[in-house]
Amino acid sequence: MLEPHRWTIRTTNRKDELTRIFEGLFLVLDDEGHILYAQTDLASVLGQHSGDMTGKPIVRWIGRPAAFADVLAAAASETRPTLELKLPGGASLTTEYAVFCLEGTAPARYVLALHRLNGDAKLSLLQRFAGAFMQDVNLGVLLINPDFELVEISDTACRILGFRRDTAIGRSMDDVFEGVPVPHRFVQRTLLDGMTVKNHAVSWTNDRERFELIMDTSLLRDGEGRVAGAYVIFKDVSNLRSLEQQVQRSDRLAMIGQIAAGTAHEIRNPLTSIKGFLQVFKKSLGEQGMTKEVGYAELMLSEIDRINDLVSEFLLLSKPKHTTFARTDVASVIREILPIINNEAILHGVTVEYRSALDLPPVVADRELLKQVFINLSKNGIEAMAAEGGTLTITEKTDKAEQRLNVYVQDTGPGIPPFLIDKIFDPFFTTKEEGTGLGLSVCQRIVHDIGGTLRVSSKGYGTIFVVSIPYAKE
C-alpha cells in the first residue's frame, strides 16, 4: 500500500534525473496540488505546452478524483489507484498512478507518476499527434461539443481571433462571438447540422490586425454514428494573399506607369498653352467688367490644375525617378509633417494623437516620398471622419522578431465595408466624389519599392493602415 507522506525519494532538482528515475510520465506538484513541472510528453497528451501548465492546479486536467486531497488519499489507500485525465476535444484517458514525496522539501513536494495509460505503458502515436496538433504554431483549431460550446482552442486560434483561452473555453459559441453580427460570425451553428466547408477563404479582423484564412470544418461522430461535436481548423495565409494581390496590383501599376511615362509630357504641353491663354482671357474679361465670364474662366483654370495633378500622380505610378534612398529616421519624418496634418484635422473638427516610440531603428527610404505616404494616409483618415469628427491616431512600434518598424494610422470613422476593402489599392478605385483613385496605389508603390508592406484592416467602425518597413542593415 502506498503512503504518499511516507514514501520518499532522494531530493533532486534536475528534471532529467527525475525522468530517468520514473522512466515515464510524471508531474511535480506542491502541497496544494499546483504544478511545478510537467514532463513534456504528458503535457503533449493533454494538449498543452509544459511551461503553460506551471502554476496551474492539477485538478484542471483531472475528471476524477475531483480534488488533490482525494488523489493523495486514493494513492495511500488503494493498491492500483486510477486517474481520469481530460484530453483535448472532450475525450478522457484512464491511467494508474503513484505518488511520491520528495525528501527534504518544505513545504512538501510530490511527484505524481503515471503508468498503464488505458492498459498501454506508452503514448499511442495518435495521442502524440493530437497533442502536437493542438500546439502547432501555424494552425488554429476549435473543438465544439453538440451543445455548440467551445471545448478546446489552440494558441494560434486565440491569437488570431483575439480570444483569451481561459475565458473562452466552456462558453457557448454564441457568447464567444456575441459582439459580431450573426452573418459575420466565424463559426455558425449550422456546422452541427452538417453544413461543413473545405478550403473556405475567410477574412477576419481582431482589434488590431486583419487576417486572411483558409478554413476547414467537419463533424465528429461517435462509434454509433451520432454527432459528438465538430472541429474547425484554419491556417493564416495573409502573407500569401497579400503577395498575390501585390503582384496583381504591381502588374497593373507597371502598365499604367508605362502609359503615363510616355504620354504625360504630351498632355502637359497643350495644357500649358491652354492655361496661359485662359489666364490672358480672364484678365481681359475682368478689365471689361464681365464678371460672369471671369467665373467661367476660373472654373476652367481649376479643372486644368486638376488634370495636372492627375498627370503628376500618373508619373508616380511608374518607378519614381531621382529618388534618394538613404538611412532615414521615420520619427523625424512624422514630426515634420505633424503641423500639416494638424491643420487639416482642425479644418474637419478632428483630433490628432501621436504616440511616439523611443530609439526607433533607421530605415532605408526616400524621405520626401515617406512624407507623401503618411500625409496621404492621414488625410484619408481625417476625411473619413469629417462628418462627425473623431480621433486620428499615429502610432510607432518596432517588431524585433521580424526586424521591422511599423507605423499605424488609425481613424475612428465609419470604416470600410468588407466588400470594398480588397479594392481600395486598385488604381482609379475611389469612394470620394472628387477623388482620382490613385492616392493609395501610389502609397503602396512607394512602400513596396523600399521593401515594405502597406496593409489595411477595418471592422466597420474605424480603419487602420499599417506601414511596415524593414530595419536598415548595419
C-alpha positions as CSV (number, residue, x, y, z in Angstrom):
1,M,0.0,0.0,0.0
2,L,1.4,3.4,-1.0
3,E,1.5,6.1,1.7
4,P,2.4,9.3,-0.1
5,H,3.6,11.2,3.0
6,R,6.0,8.3,3.9
7,W,7.3,7.1,0.7
8,T,10.3,9.2,-0.3
9,I,12.9,9.5,-3.0
10,R,16.2,11.4,-2.6
11,T,15.9,15.1,-3.2
12,T,16.8,16.3,-6.7
13,N,16.1,19.4,-8.7
14,R,17.2,18.0,-12.0
15,K,14.4,17.3,-14.4
16,D,16.5,14.9,-16.5
17,E,17.3,12.9,-13.3
18,L,13.6,12.7,-12.4
19,T,12.9,11.5,-15.9
20,R,15.5,8.7,-15.5
21,I,14.1,7.7,-12.1
22,F,10.5,7.4,-13.2
23,E,11.1,6.4,-16.8
24,G,7.6,7.5,-17.8
25,L,5.1,10.4,-17.5
26,F,5.1,12.5,-14.3
27,L,4.2,15.8,-12.7
28,V,5.9,17.6,-9.8
29,L,3.4,19.2,-7.5
30,D,3.4,21.5,-4.4
31,D,1.4,20.6,-1.3
32,E,-1.7,22.2,-2.7
33,G,-1.7,20.3,-6.0
34,H,-0.3,23.1,-8.2
35,I,2.0,22.0,-10.9
36,L,5.7,22.9,-10.5
37,Y,6.9,20.9,-13.5
38,A,5.1,18.9,-16.2
39,Q,7.0,16.3,-18.2
40,T,6.9,17.2,-21.9
41,D,5.2,14.1,-23.2
42,L,2.5,14.2,-20.6
43,A,1.8,17.9,-21.4
44,S,1.6,16.9,-25.1
45,V,-1.1,14.3,-24.3
46,L,-3.1,17.0,-22.5
47,G,-2.8,19.4,-25.5
48,Q,-0.6,21.8,-23.5
49,H,2.9,23.2,-23.5
50,S,4.9,22.1,-20.5
51,G,5.6,25.7,-19.4
52,D,1.9,26.8,-19.7
53,M,0.9,24.2,-17.1
54,T,3.2,25.6,-14.4
55,G,1.4,27.1,-11.5
56,K,-2.0,25.6,-12.6
57,P,-3.9,23.2,-10.3
58,I,-3.7,19.6,-11.4
59,V,-7.4,19.1,-10.9
60,R,-8.0,21.3,-14.0
61,W,-6.9,18.2,-16.0
62,I,-8.5,15.5,-13.8
63,G,-12.0,14.2,-14.2
64,R,-11.8,12.1,-11.0
65,P,-10.9,12.2,-8.2
66,A,-12.1,15.7,-8.1
67,A,-9.7,17.1,-5.5
68,F,-5.9,16.8,-5.0
69,A,-6.6,15.6,-1.4
70,D,-8.6,12.7,-2.9
71,V,-5.7,11.9,-5.2
72,L,-3.4,11.6,-2.2
73,A,-5.9,9.6,-0.2
74,A,-6.5,7.1,-3.1
75,A,-2.8,6.7,-3.6
76,A,-2.4,5.8,0.1
77,S,-5.4,3.5,0.4
78,E,-5.7,1.7,-2.9
79,T,-3.4,-0.9,-4.4
80,R,-3.8,0.4,-8.0
81,P,-5.4,3.9,-7.9
82,T,-6.5,5.4,-11.2
83,L,-6.9,8.9,-12.6
84,E,-9.2,10.1,-15.3
85,L,-7.3,12.7,-17.4
86,K,-9.2,15.3,-19.5
87,L,-7.9,15.3,-23.1
88,P,-8.5,17.9,-25.9
89,G,-11.8,17.6,-27.6
90,G,-13.7,16.4,-24.6
91,A,-12.1,12.9,-24.6
92,S,-10.7,11.3,-21.4
93,L,-7.9,8.8,-20.6
94,T,-7.7,6.5,-17.6
95,T,-4.3,5.8,-16.1
96,E,-2.9,4.2,-13.0
97,Y,-0.6,6.3,-10.9
98,A,1.6,6.5,-7.8
99,V,2.5,9.5,-5.6
100,F,6.0,10.0,-4.1
101,C,7.0,12.7,-1.6
102,L,10.3,14.4,-2.4
103,E,12.6,14.1,0.6
104,G,13.9,17.2,2.4
105,T,11.5,19.7,0.9
106,A,9.4,22.1,3.0
107,P,6.6,22.6,2.2
108,A,6.2,19.1,0.8
109,R,6.5,18.4,-2.9
110,Y,5.1,15.4,-4.7
111,V,5.8,13.5,-7.8
112,L,2.7,12.1,-9.5
113,A,3.9,9.3,-11.7
114,L,1.6,7.8,-14.4
115,H,1.7,4.4,-16.0
116,R,-0.6,1.9,-17.8
117,L,-2.3,4.5,-19.9
118,N,-5.5,2.6,-20.8
119,G,-3.5,-0.6,-20.4
120,D,-0.6,0.7,-22.5
121,A,2.6,2.0,-20.8
122,K,3.4,4.3,-23.6
123,L,1.6,7.0,-25.6
124,S,0.0,5.9,-28.8
125,L,1.0,7.6,-32.0
126,L,-2.5,9.1,-32.3
127,Q,-2.3,10.6,-28.8
128,R,1.1,12.2,-29.5
129,F,-0.3,13.5,-32.8
130,A,-3.3,15.0,-31.1
131,G,-1.1,16.9,-28.6
132,A,1.3,18.1,-31.2
133,F,-1.6,19.1,-33.5
134,M,-3.1,21.4,-30.8
135,Q,0.3,23.0,-30.2
136,D,1.1,23.6,-33.9
137,V,2.1,27.3,-34.2
138,N,0.7,27.5,-37.7
139,L,-2.8,26.1,-37.1
140,G,-5.9,27.5,-35.5
141,V,-8.1,24.7,-34.0
142,L,-11.5,24.9,-32.4
143,L,-13.3,21.9,-30.9
144,I,-17.0,22.3,-30.3
145,N,-19.4,19.9,-28.5
146,P,-23.0,19.1,-29.6
147,D,-24.3,21.9,-27.4
148,F,-22.4,24.4,-29.5
149,E,-19.9,25.1,-26.7
150,L,-16.2,25.6,-27.1
151,V,-14.4,22.6,-25.7
152,E,-10.8,23.4,-26.8
153,I,-8.9,26.1,-28.6
154,S,-5.3,26.3,-29.8
155,D,-2.9,29.1,-29.0
156,T,-2.8,30.2,-32.7
157,A,-6.6,30.5,-32.7
158,C,-6.6,32.6,-29.6
159,R,-4.0,35.0,-31.2
160,I,-5.8,35.3,-34.5
161,L,-9.4,35.5,-33.2
162,G,-8.4,37.8,-30.3
163,F,-9.7,35.5,-27.5
164,R,-8.3,34.5,-24.1
165,R,-8.3,30.8,-23.7
166,D,-9.3,30.7,-20.0
167,T,-12.4,32.9,-20.6
168,A,-13.5,31.3,-23.9
169,I,-13.4,27.5,-23.1
170,G,-16.7,26.2,-21.8
171,R,-18.8,29.1,-23.2
172,S,-21.4,28.9,-25.9
173,M,-20.1,29.9,-29.3
174,D,-22.9,32.5,-29.5
175,D,-21.4,34.1,-26.4
176,V,-17.9,33.9,-27.6
177,F,-18.8,35.8,-30.8
178,E,-21.5,38.0,-29.1
179,G,-20.0,41.2,-30.4
180,V,-20.1,40.1,-34.0
181,P,-23.3,40.2,-36.2
182,V,-24.6,36.7,-36.8
183,P,-24.0,36.6,-40.6
184,H,-20.3,37.5,-40.0
185,R,-19.5,35.1,-37.2
186,F,-16.5,32.9,-37.7
187,V,-18.4,29.7,-36.7
188,Q,-22.1,29.2,-37.5
189,R,-24.5,26.9,-35.6
190,T,-25.4,25.2,-38.9
191,L,-22.0,23.4,-38.6
192,L,-23.6,20.9,-36.2
193,D,-26.3,20.3,-38.8
194,G,-23.7,19.1,-41.3
195,M,-23.0,22.4,-43.2
196,T,-19.2,21.8,-43.4
197,V,-16.7,23.6,-45.7
198,K,-13.4,22.8,-47.2
199,N,-10.7,25.3,-48.2
200,H,-13.0,28.1,-47.5
201,A,-11.4,31.6,-47.7
202,V,-12.3,33.9,-44.7
203,S,-11.3,37.4,-43.8
204,W,-11.2,38.1,-40.0
205,T,-10.2,41.3,-38.2
206,N,-9.4,41.4,-34.5
207,D,-8.8,44.6,-32.6
208,R,-5.5,45.3,-34.3
209,E,-5.0,43.1,-37.4
210,R,-6.7,41.7,-40.4
211,F,-6.1,38.1,-41.4
212,E,-6.8,36.1,-44.5
213,L,-7.6,32.5,-43.5
214,I,-8.3,29.2,-45.2
215,M,-10.8,27.2,-43.1
216,D,-11.9,23.6,-43.0
217,T,-14.8,22.3,-40.8
218,S,-16.2,18.8,-40.2
219,L,-18.4,16.8,-37.8
220,L,-17.0,14.3,-35.2
221,R,-19.1,11.2,-34.7
222,D,-19.0,8.5,-32.0
223,G,-18.9,4.8,-32.6
224,E,-22.7,4.6,-33.3
225,G,-22.6,7.4,-35.8
226,R,-24.1,10.1,-33.6
227,V,-22.8,13.6,-33.7
228,A,-20.2,14.0,-30.9
229,G,-19.2,17.5,-31.9
230,A,-17.3,19.4,-34.6
231,Y,-13.9,20.9,-35.3
232,V,-12.8,24.0,-37.1
233,I,-9.2,24.2,-38.5
234,F,-7.8,27.2,-40.2
235,K,-4.4,28.5,-41.4
236,D,-3.2,32.1,-41.7
237,V,-2.4,32.8,-45.4
238,S,-2.4,36.6,-45.1
239,N,1.2,36.8,-46.4
240,L,0.4,34.6,-49.5
241,R,-2.8,36.5,-50.2
242,S,-1.1,39.8,-49.7
243,L,1.8,38.8,-52.0
244,E,-0.7,37.6,-54.7
245,Q,-2.7,40.8,-54.6
246,Q,0.5,42.9,-54.6
247,V,1.8,41.1,-57.7
248,Q,-1.5,41.7,-59.5
249,R,-1.5,45.4,-58.5
250,S,2.2,45.8,-59.4
251,D,1.4,44.4,-62.9
252,R,-1.5,46.9,-63.3
253,L,0.6,49.8,-61.9
254,A,3.5,48.9,-64.2
255,M,1.2,49.0,-67.3
256,I,-0.3,52.3,-66.2
257,G,3.2,53.7,-65.4
258,Q,4.4,52.9,-68.9
259,I,1.4,54.6,-70.4
260,A,1.8,57.6,-68.1
261,A,5.6,58.0,-68.7
262,G,5.0,58.1,-72.5
263,T,2.0,60.4,-72.6
264,A,2.5,62.8,-69.6
265,H,4.6,65.3,-71.4
266,E,2.3,65.2,-74.5
267,I,-0.6,66.0,-72.2
268,R,1.1,68.7,-70.3
269,N,2.4,70.7,-73.3
270,P,-1.0,71.6,-74.7
271,L,-2.4,72.1,-71.2
272,T,0.3,74.7,-70.6
273,S,-0.7,76.6,-73.7
274,I,-4.4,76.4,-72.8
275,K,-3.8,77.5,-69.3
276,G,-1.7,80.5,-70.5
277,F,-4.4,81.8,-72.9
278,L,-7.1,81.3,-70.3
279,Q,-5.2,83.4,-67.9
280,V,-5.0,86.1,-70.5
281,F,-8.7,85.8,-71.3
282,K,-9.5,86.0,-67.6
283,K,-7.6,89.2,-67.2
284,S,-9.2,90.8,-70.3
285,L,-12.7,89.8,-69.3
286,G,-12.1,91.3,-65.8
287,E,-10.9,94.6,-67.3
288,Q,-14.2,94.7,-69.3
289,G,-16.3,94.0,-66.2
290,M,-17.6,90.7,-67.5
291,T,-17.8,89.1,-64.0
292,K,-19.9,86.0,-65.2
293,E,-17.3,85.1,-67.9
294,V,-14.5,85.6,-65.4
295,G,-16.1,82.9,-63.2
296,Y,-16.2,80.6,-66.2
297,A,-12.5,81.2,-66.8
298,E,-11.7,80.5,-63.2
299,L,-13.6,77.2,-63.3
300,M,-11.7,76.1,-66.4
301,L,-8.4,77.0,-64.8
302,S,-9.2,75.0,-61.7
303,E,-10.1,72.0,-63.9
304,I,-6.8,72.3,-65.8
305,D,-5.0,72.3,-62.4
306,R,-6.8,69.1,-61.5
307,I,-5.7,67.5,-64.8
308,N,-2.1,68.5,-64.0
309,D,-2.4,66.9,-60.5
310,L,-3.8,63.7,-62.1
311,V,-0.9,63.6,-64.6
312,S,1.6,64.1,-61.7
313,E,0.1,61.1,-59.8
314,F,0.3,59.1,-63.1
315,L,4.0,59.7,-63.2
316,L,4.4,58.5,-59.6
317,L,2.9,55.2,-60.6
318,S,5.9,54.4,-62.7
319,K,9.1,53.7,-60.7
320,P,9.9,57.1,-59.1
321,K,12.9,58.7,-60.7
322,H,15.5,60.9,-59.0
323,T,14.7,59.2,-55.6
324,T,17.3,59.4,-52.9
325,F,17.4,56.2,-50.8
326,A,19.3,56.8,-47.5
327,R,19.1,55.9,-43.8
328,T,16.1,57.7,-42.6
329,D,14.6,58.4,-39.1
330,V,10.9,57.7,-39.5
331,A,10.1,59.5,-36.3
332,S,11.6,62.8,-37.5
333,V,9.7,62.4,-40.8
334,I,6.4,62.1,-39.0
335,R,7.2,65.1,-36.7
336,E,8.0,67.3,-39.7
337,I,4.5,66.6,-41.2
338,L,2.5,66.8,-38.0
339,P,1.8,70.6,-38.4
340,I,0.4,69.9,-41.9
341,I,-1.8,67.0,-40.5
342,N,-2.9,69.1,-37.5
343,N,-4.0,72.0,-39.7
344,E,-6.0,69.6,-41.9
345,A,-7.6,68.0,-38.8
346,I,-8.6,71.3,-37.3
347,L,-10.5,72.2,-40.6
348,H,-12.5,69.0,-40.2
349,G,-13.1,69.0,-36.4
350,V,-10.7,66.0,-35.9
351,T,-8.2,65.5,-33.1
352,V,-4.7,64.1,-33.8
353,E,-3.0,61.9,-31.3
354,Y,0.7,61.0,-31.9
355,R,2.2,58.0,-30.0
356,S,5.9,58.0,-30.5
357,A,8.4,55.3,-29.6
358,L,11.9,55.7,-28.2
359,D,15.0,54.7,-30.1
360,L,13.4,53.7,-33.4
361,P,15.9,52.0,-35.7
362,P,16.6,53.7,-39.0
363,V,15.2,52.5,-42.3
364,V,16.4,52.9,-45.9
365,A,13.9,55.1,-47.8
366,D,13.4,58.3,-49.7
367,R,12.5,60.9,-47.0
368,E,10.2,63.0,-49.2
369,L,8.3,60.0,-50.5
370,L,7.7,58.7,-47.0
371,K,6.2,62.1,-46.1
372,Q,3.8,61.7,-49.1
373,V,2.7,58.3,-47.8
374,F,2.0,59.4,-44.2
375,I,0.3,62.7,-45.3
376,N,-1.9,60.8,-47.8
377,L,-2.9,58.1,-45.2
378,S,-3.6,60.8,-42.6
379,K,-5.7,62.9,-44.9
380,N,-7.8,59.9,-45.9
381,G,-8.4,59.2,-42.2
382,I,-9.3,62.8,-41.5
383,E,-11.7,63.0,-44.5
384,A,-13.4,59.7,-43.3
385,M,-14.2,61.4,-40.0
386,A,-15.1,64.8,-41.5
387,A,-18.9,64.3,-41.0
388,E,-18.9,63.7,-37.2
389,G,-15.3,64.3,-36.1
390,G,-13.2,61.8,-34.3
391,T,-9.6,61.0,-33.5
392,L,-6.7,60.2,-35.8
393,T,-4.0,58.2,-34.0
394,I,-0.5,57.7,-35.4
395,T,1.5,55.0,-33.5
396,E,5.1,54.0,-33.9
397,K,6.1,50.4,-32.9
398,T,9.0,48.1,-33.5
399,D,8.7,44.4,-34.3
400,K,12.0,43.0,-33.1
401,A,11.1,39.4,-34.1
402,E,10.5,40.4,-37.8
403,Q,13.1,43.2,-37.7
404,R,10.6,45.8,-38.9
405,L,9.4,49.2,-38.0
406,N,5.6,49.6,-38.0
407,V,3.6,52.8,-38.2
408,Y,-0.2,52.6,-37.5
409,V,-2.5,55.3,-38.9
410,Q,-5.9,54.7,-37.3
411,D,-9.2,56.6,-37.6
412,T,-12.5,56.3,-35.8
413,G,-14.6,56.9,-38.9
414,P,-17.4,54.6,-40.2
415,G,-14.8,52.1,-41.6
416,I,-14.6,50.4,-45.0
417,P,-17.3,47.9,-45.9
418,P,-15.9,44.3,-46.3
419,F,-16.9,44.1,-49.9
420,L,-14.8,47.2,-50.7
421,I,-11.7,46.6,-48.6
422,D,-9.9,44.4,-51.2
423,K,-10.4,47.1,-53.9
424,I,-9.0,50.2,-52.2
425,F,-5.5,49.8,-53.5
426,D,-6.7,49.3,-57.1
427,P,-5.8,52.2,-59.4
428,F,-8.8,54.5,-60.1
429,F,-11.0,53.0,-57.4
430,T,-12.3,55.6,-55.1
431,T,-15.4,56.4,-52.9
432,K,-14.8,60.1,-53.0
433,E,-16.7,62.3,-55.3
434,E,-13.6,64.2,-56.5
435,G,-11.0,61.5,-55.8
436,T,-8.7,60.2,-58.6
437,G,-8.4,56.7,-57.0
438,L,-4.6,56.9,-57.3
439,G,-3.5,58.0,-53.8
440,L,-3.4,54.6,-52.1
441,S,-2.0,53.0,-55.2
442,V,0.9,55.5,-55.2
443,C,1.4,55.0,-51.4
444,Q,1.6,51.2,-51.9
445,R,4.0,51.5,-54.7
446,I,6.3,53.8,-52.7
447,V,6.3,51.5,-49.7
448,H,6.8,48.4,-51.9
449,D,9.8,50.0,-53.5
450,I,11.6,50.2,-50.2
451,G,10.9,46.6,-49.3
452,G,7.9,47.3,-47.1
453,T,4.2,46.5,-47.0
454,L,1.1,48.6,-46.6
455,R,-1.9,46.7,-45.1
456,V,-5.4,47.8,-44.0
457,S,-7.9,46.4,-41.6
458,S,-11.4,47.6,-40.8
459,K,-14.2,46.2,-38.6
460,G,-16.9,48.7,-39.7
461,Y,-16.1,51.3,-37.0
462,G,-12.7,52.6,-37.9
463,T,-9.8,51.8,-40.2
464,I,-6.2,51.0,-39.5
465,F,-3.4,51.4,-42.1
466,V,-0.1,49.7,-41.2
467,V,3.1,50.8,-42.9
468,S,5.7,48.1,-42.2
469,I,9.4,48.8,-43.2
470,P,12.4,46.6,-42.6
471,Y,15.2,47.9,-40.5
472,A,18.3,49.4,-42.2
473,K,21.1,46.8,-42.1
474,E,24.1,47.8,-40.1
